[in-house]
């Protein structure tokens, strides 16, 4: 009998402070018309590295999928990360 390892490993990209806002009723459409209901917005100081929707946010024992990244006012000072709660990492919430 063979087993499949579904665990994921993460590399810390950035450790920073954030202003966190919970969201209700915010819908984002991606390029193919798919709706995503945003649960949280993280506002961070511009990190000087590229943050994309390929990254995740880990906060208070939960993982969040990044849906959009916005350079607020195009000023290069703060980023807004609109996210969806993915799940509790201690309960395997990050596993597919």
N, C-alpha and C positions, 0 to 999 in steps of 0.2 A: 504494500500500500504506500503510495507516495502522497506527500502533503505539499500544499502550496503555501508559501510565505506571503501573506498580504500586508505585512507591516511596511511602513514608510519611514524613511529617515529624513531628518531635516537638518539643514545647515543654517545657523544664525547669520542673518544678513545685516541686521541693524537692531540695536537695543536703544530705545528712545522713549521720551515722555510723549504723551498724547492727550489731547482733549477728545473725549468720547461722547458722542450723542447717539441716543437711541432714536430710531426713525419709525414712523408709521405711515403707511400709504404712499411711499416713494417707489415708483416703478421706473426701471431703466430698461431700455430696449437696446439689445446688441445689434450688430450689423446685419443679422439675419432675421430680425423681427421677434426674437425670443424675449419674453418678459421675465424680469428678475425683480423680486420684491426686496428692497434694501432693508436690513435690520439695524445696522450701525454705521456711523460715520466716524472715522478716526482722523483727526487733524494733527499733523506732525510738522515739526520744523523741517524745512527742505534739507534732505539728508546728503546731498552731493553725490548720491549714487542713483542708479535707475531703479525705480520701483514700478512694477507692472502687475497686470492681473495674473501673471504666472506666480507671483509671490503670495504668501499667506500672512495673516496677522495672528499671533498667539497672544491672548490676553486673559488673565484670570482663569487659567485652566481650560480655555476654549480656543478653537481654531475658527478663523473667519476667512472666507474666500473674498478676495478683492475683485470687485466687479468693474469699478472705474477708478482712475487716478487723475486728479485735477490739480494743476499748478495754480493755486488761487491767485486771481488777478494777473496771472502770467508774470508775477513779480519775483519768482525764484526764492520766496521766503518760507512759504508753507504749502504742504500738500494735503488735499482732502482725499481720503481713501473711503469710498463707499463700498460697504461689505455686507455679506450674508453670513449669518452664524452657521458654521459647518458642523460643530459638535464638540462635546466634552472629550478632551484627549484621553482622560483616564478611563473612559468607557468605549474607547475605540472609535470615537466620532470622526477621526481623520482617515479611517479606513474606507475603501470603496466597497 
